[in-house]
C-alpha cells in the first residue's frame, strides 16, 4: 500500500507540475506586453547577461530545477528564444552551487515552497479584482506558485535521508567501478527526490559523519548534476518544439560536464584539495562544496562560447513538427541587402505575406468545419485557434514595421504602390484572423451554455460560408499578383451574393425572435452571420487592393 501511495503521490505531483507550468505559460502569453519582452530581451541580449540572469535567479529561488522549468515555460510562451535560453540554463548550474555552500557552512535548507501559498493568494487577487486589469499576470503568478508546490510534493514523494542511505557505504569500496557506480546512484536518487540540493545535503551529511569517502562523495555530487535535469524534462512534456529543445540543452550540458568531471576526477579532486583550506579528511564539507562549484563553473566556461552551436545541435536532434504553430514570429529586416537593392526587401515580404495568407486560410478552414458540420469546439481546437490568431497578430505587427521601413528606401512609383497595397493586405488578413477567432468564441459559447442552432439554420449556413470560402481561396491564390478587370468582377459577384445571403439569414432569425424562440440562441446566430459576412468584406477588400483600386 505504501508503494502504491508513493506511485500515486508521484503521478499526482507530476500532473500538478505540468498544470502549474501551463498556467504560468498561458498567463505569461496573456500578460506579456512589450515591457516584459524588452526586459527579458535586455537580460539575455548576450550570452554573458543571460548567464548572470540564470545565476542570479537560481541563487534567489535556491533551485536550478525551478529555474530551468521557468526557462522552458518562457521559451514555450515565446518570451525567450532557444538561443537566449542556453546561457540562462548555463547560469542556473552556477547559481545552484550556492546551496551546497549554504549546507556546508550553515546546514540550512531554504525552501521557497513555504512561500508558495501566499504567492498564490497574490495571483488570485489579481484575477478577482478586474479593476486591476492584471488577470494575465495573476494567472502567471498562480502558475508560478503551483509549480513550486508541485516541486515540493515531488521531493516528498520519495523521502530519503542520510539514515536510510546507508547502503552507499557498502558500494564505495569497489575499486575502479566505485566512481561510475556513484555517478549512477547520484543520477537515480536525485531524479527520485527531484532535488540536487537535497542530494548534496545528504552526501555532505554522510561525508561529515565519516560514512563516505571524499572521492566517492565527489562522484555522487557529479551524478546528482545529471539527475537534476529531470524537472526540466518533465516540464517539456506536451510543450512546443523549442521548449523541448531548451530542456535538451539542460540535459546535454549537465551530462557533458558530468562526464568530463568523471573522466578527470582524480585531477579534479587534487585541484580541489589544493585550493581548499584544510585536509579533505577534516574539512570534507568545504571540499564537496568547492568541487560542486568548480566543475560547474569550469563546464560553463568551456561551453559558453558555443551557445549558438549548442542550440543548433538541439535543433538537429529535435525536428520541428509540421503541424506545430511557432510560439513567436520573427522577420529581420535585411539591412545589408536593402542598401544594394530596394527590390530585395519587397521580394522578401511578399513571400511572408503568402505565409500569412496560408495561416489565415487554415484558421478559416477550422472555423468552417465547426460551422458546417455542427461539431463542438473542444478546448484543444479553440486553443489552437487562439495560438494561430496570436501568431498572425505578430506577423501583422512585424510585417507592417518592415514595410514602413522600406518606405524610407529609394523606391520608384510602382514600388511605393506595392508597399501600400501590401500594408492594406496585411491589415485585412489580420482582421480575417480576428473574425475567425471571434466565431470560435461563439462556437465555444454554444458548447458551454448548452445552446443549440436549429438543423435548418445549419443547412443555410453551409452555402453561406461556402461563398466566403470561395472568395478567400480566390484571393489566396492571387496574393502577390495583379487582378484583371474580369477577376475583380468575379470577386465582386461573390461579395454581392454573400451580402444577399446575409440579409436573408438575418431576416429569418429576426422572424423567429418575434415568434418567441430562444433569444440567446438567435442573437448568437445573428452574430455568427454578421461575422461571416465581415470576413467576406475583408476578402473583397484584399481583392480590390490586388486590383489596384479601393473598395467602394
N, C-alpha and C positions, 0 to 999 in steps of 0.2 A: 504493500500500500504506500509506503514511503517513497519507493521508486516511482510509482505511478503518479503520486502527488508532485514529485520533482519534475517529471516529464511535462505534466500539465502546467505547472508553475512556469517552466521554461518557455513552453509554447505560448502561453498567455502573455508573458513578458515580452517575447519577441514580437507578437502581433501588436502589443501596445506601443513598442518602439517604432514599428513601421507606421502605425496610425499617427503617432506624435510627429514623426518626420514629415508625413504627408500634410498634416495640419500646418506644420511650420512652413513647408514649401508653398502650399496654397495661400497661406496668409501673406507670405513674402511677395508672391506674384500679385496679389490684390493691392498691397500697400506700397510696392516698390515704385517709388517715384524717382525722378531724376536725382534727388539729393542722395538717396541710398545708393543708387547705382554709381554716382560720382564718388561717393565716399569709399565704396569698395574698390572702384577703379583706381582711386588715389593710393589706397593701402596696398594694392597689388600691381601698381603700374610698372614695376620692375621686379626682378627676382629677389633683390635684397629687401625691399619693402614687404614683399609677400612673405619672405622668411621671418622677418620681425613680427609681422601680423600673426602668423601661426604660432610663433614662440610666445608672444605676449598673451594671446588668447588662451593657450593651454596653461600657462603659468597662472592665469587668473582663475580659470574654472577647474584646474587640477585634474584634467582628464584629456589625454590625447585622443582617446576613443570618441569622446563627445565632440571635440574639435573637428575630427575628420568626418563624423556624421553630419555636422553642420556644413562642412565644406561640400560634401556630397549633396546635401539639401540645396545649398546655394547654386551649385552647378546645375542641379535638376530644375531649379526655378529660373535659370538663365541669368543670374546676377554675377556669376563668375564664369569665365571661360575655362576650358580644360587646362590651357597653358598657365593661366593665373593660379589655378588650384594647386599645381605641382609644388611651387615654392612654399605655399601656405602649409601643405602637408609635411614638407621637409622641416619647416619651423616647428610644427607640432611635436615632432620627435625630439627636438632640443628642449622645448618647453616642458615636456613630461619628465625630464631628468630632475627638475626641481623637487618633485615628490620624493624621489629617492633620498635627496639631501635632507628634506624635512623629516623623513622617517629616521634617517641616520643620526641627525642632530637632536631631534625632539621626540621621536616616536609618536608623532602626531599625524593622524589621518583625517584630513578635511574632506567633508562630503557636501558638495553643493546640492545634493538631492534633498538635504534638510530644508533648503530654501525654495524647493520646487513648488510647494503648495501655496505659499504667499505670492510667488511669481505668477502662478496660475490665476490667483484671485485678481491680480492687477490686470492681466489679459482679459479676464471675463468682464470686469467692469468697463473696459474699453469697448467691448462689444455690446454691452447692455445700454450704456448711455449714448444714444445715437447722436446727441448734440456734439460729442467729441469728434465725430466723423473719423474714428480710428479703428473701425471694425477689422480691417485687414491686419493692422499692427497688433490688435488684441488677439486675433486668431494666431498670428505668428508667435506671440509671447506664450499663449496657451500650449501651442505645439512644442515650443522650446522646453517648457516645464514638464510636459508629458514625456518628452524624450529622456529627461534626467530621471524622472520617476521610474521609467522602464529600465534604464541602465542600472539603477539601484536594485530593482527587482531581479534583473538578470544576474547581478553579482550574488544575490541571496539565494538564487535558485539552486546553486551548488555551493554549500557552505564548507569552506576549507580553512584550516588554520595550522599553525606550527605543530600543534599537538597531533592532529590526525594526518600529518605529512611525514611521519617518522620513517616511512618506507624509503625515503630519499637517502637516509644514512646507509641503507643496505646496498644501494646500487652505485655508490660513489667510488668504490674500490675495484672497478673492473678494468683497470689499466687504460689502454688506448681507447677503449669504447666508452669510457665513463663520460667524456665531454659530449660526444654526439648524442648519447642517451639523455644526458642532462638537457641538451637543447630541445629534444623532442618532448621531454617532460614539461619543460618551460612553456612550449607551444601549447600542449594539451591542457595543462592546468589553467593557464591564462585564458584560453578560449572558453573553458568551462566557467570560470568565475568572472569573465568579462572585465578584468581589471589588471593591467600590468602593474599598476601601483600596489594593489593588494598582493600580487605575486612577489613583487620586490620586497614588500614589508615582511612577508613570510620568510623569504630567503635570508634577509638581514637578521631577523629574529633567531632563526635556526643557526646561522653562522655565528652570531654573537654568543649563543649558548654552547658553541663548540660542536654542534651536531653535523655541520657541513664544512668541508674544506674550502679554502679560498678559491682554488681553481674550479671546483665543482659549482660553487655559488656563482662564479662568473659565467659559466656555461648556461646555468639556469636563467640568469638575467638576460643573456643574449637570446635564448629561446622565447622568453616572455615578450620580447620586442616583436617577434613574428605573430605570436598569439594575440597581441593587442589589435591586430587588423580585423579581427572577427566582427567587431561592431560596424565598421565601415562596409564590410562585405554584406552584412545583413541589411544595412541601410540602403544598399544598392538594389535590393530585390524590388522588381516592378518599376524601377526608375528608368529614366531615359538613357540613351546610349552614353552620352558624355558623363553622366553621373556614375555609371558603371565603370567607365574608364578612369574617373577620379579615384574610385575605390581600388581599382587595379594598380594605380600609381602607388597607393599606400602599401599594398601587398608586395609589389615588386621592390620598392625602395627598402622596406623593412627586411625583406628576405635577403636582398643583395648585401646590405650592411651586416646582417647577422652572419651570413656565410663567410664574408671577408673576416669578420671578427673571430669566427670559429677557426678558420684556416691559420690565422696569425695569433691564436690565443696565447701561446707561450710568450711571444714577443709583447703582446698587449698587456698581459699581467705583469711582466717585468717592467714595462714602461710605467704602469700604474704604481708599482712598488717604488719606482724611482722618484716620481713626482708627488707622492702622497706621504705626508709625515707619519712616522711610526711604522713598525713592522706589521705585516698583514695579520700575523697571529694575535696581535694586541689590538690593532685598530681596523679590524676586518670590515666594520660597517662603513667606514670612510672609504676604504678601498673599493667596496662594491659600488658605492655612490659615484666615485670617481670613474670607475670603469664604465658605468652606465652613461655618464656624461661624455667620456672620451670617445667611445665608439660611435655614439650618435652624432656628435659634433664633427668627427672625422669623416663619417659617411656623408654628412651634408656637404662638407667642403669638397669632397670628391665628386658628388653628383650635381651640385648646384649649377655649375657651368653648362650642364646638359639638360636643362629643364625642357627645352623645345624638343630635343631628341627623345626624352622620356615620354612626353605627350604623344609624339609621333609613333612611338613603339606601341603604346596602348591603342592607338587608332588602327594600327595594322593587326593587332590581336583581337580587338572587338570591333567588328564591322557595323556600319550604320544600317539600321533596319529600313527597308524601302518605304514601309508604311508609317514610319515614325515621324511625328511632327517635331522639327527642331525647336529647342527652347528659346533660342534667340536668333535674330536675323541681323547679319552684318554685311554691309556692302561698301567697301572702302572706295574712296574717290581716287582714280588713277592719276595722281598729280603729275608724275613724270611724263606719262603718255599724253596727257592733255596738253602739255606745253609743245609737244611735237605736232599734234593734230587734234583740232577740236571735234573731229568726227568720231574719235575713239571713245570718249565717254558716252556719246549718244548711242553708239552701237552697243556698248555695254549695258546701258539702262534699258534699251529695247528688249534685250534678252530677259532681263529681270522682270519687266512688266509682263512678259509672256508667262513667266513662272507664277507671278501674282494672279494672273487670269486663270491659270491651271488650278491654283489653290481655291480660288473663288468658285470655280465650276464644281470642284469636289464638295465644297460646303453646300452648294445648291443641290447637288445630287442626293446628299444625305437628307436634306430637308424634304425634297420631293418624295423620297421613299417614305418618309414619315407621314406626309400628307396624303399621298396617293394610296398607299397600302393600309393606311389607318393603324400602322404599328405604333406601339407605345415607345416613347423616347426614354429608354432606360438611362440610368445615371452615367454609365460609361460613354454612351453615344453623345449625350449632352456635354460631358466633359471634353470629349474630342472636338466637338463643335466650338466650345469656348477656346480651346488651345489654338484651333485653326484661325479663329477670329482675332485672337491676341497676336498671332504671328503676322497676319495680314496688316494689322494696325502698325506693327513695327516696320513692315515693308513700306507702307504708305509714308510714315514719318521719314525714313531714311532715303527713299527714292525722291520724295519731294525736296528734301535738303540737297540731295545730289543734283537734281535738275535745276534748282535755284543757283547752285554753284556754277553749273555750265553756262548760265546766262551771263556770267562775268567773263567768259572766254570770247574770243574773237569769232563770233558766229555770223553767217550770212543770213539773208532774209528768210530763206526756206528753213534753215536750221532753227531760227527763232520760232517760227510757226510750229515746227515739230516739238520743240520743248514745251510750248504752251498746250499743244494737243496732248502730249504725254502727261503733263501735270493734271489736266482735266480727266484723262482716262484713269489715272491712279486714284484720284479722288472718288470717281464713280465706282471703281472696283471695291474700294474700302467701304463705300456706302452699301453696296450689294452684300458684303460680308456682314455688316451690321444688321441688315434686314434678315439675312439667313439666321443669325443668332437669335434675333427677336422672335422669329417664327418657332425656333427651337424652344425658347422660353414658353411660348404659347402651348406647344405640344407637351412640354413638361408639366405645365399648369393643368392641362386637361387630365393628365395621369394623376397628379397629386390631389386635385379637387374632385376626382371621380366624376368628371363631366363627360359628356359624350357628344359626338357630331353625328347627326342622322345619316343613315346609309345613302339617301338620295343626295344629301349635301356632299358627301364624299365623292359620289359619282360625278357631280357637277364640277368639283374641284379638279378632277383629273384632266379634262381638256383645257381648263383654265390655266393651270400651272404648266401644262404641256406647251402652250403658246409661249409662255415666258422662257421655257427651256429652249425652244427653237430659236428664239431671239438671242438668248445668251450664247448658245452654241454658234450661232451665226457670227456674232461679234468676236467670239473667242477664236474662230478660225481666221478672222481677218485683222486681229491685233497686229499692228506694225505695218499694215498696208493702207492704201488709199481706196475708199469705196467709190464705185462708179454711181451715176445717177440711178440706174436700174437697181443696183444693190440697196441704195438708200430708200428707193420706193418700196422695195420688198420689206425692209425693216420697218418702214412707216406703216405698211399694211398690217403687219403683225402687231404693232403697237396699238393701232386702232381697234383690232379685234380684241386685244386684251382689255382696253377701256370699255368696249361694248359689253364684254362678258362680266366685267366688274360691276357695271350698272345693273345687269340682270340679277346677279347673285346678291347684291346688297338689297335690292327690292324684295327678293324672295325672303330674305332674313327679316326685313322690316315688317313684311306682311305677317310672318309667324309671330313676331313680337306683339303685334296688335291682336293676334288670336290668343295670346296668353301663354305662349311657350316659355320655357325656362330662359330667364333674362340673361343669366351669366353665360350660358352656352351660346346663345345667339349673338351677344356682344363680342364674345371671344371669336366666334366665326367671322363676324364683320371685320374685326381687327386683322384676322389672317388674310381675308380677301383684300383689304387695303394694302397690307404689306407685300403681297404677291404682285399687286398692280404697281406698287412703288419700285419693286425690283425690275419690272418691265420698263418703267420710266428710266431707270439707271442704264439698262441695256441699250435703250433707244438713244439716250444721251451719248453713250460711247460711240454708237454708230454715226451719229451726227458729227462728232469730233473727228472720227476717222474719215468722214466725207468732206471735212473742211468747212462745216457750217455749224451754227448754233442751233440748239433745239428751240422750236417756237414755243 
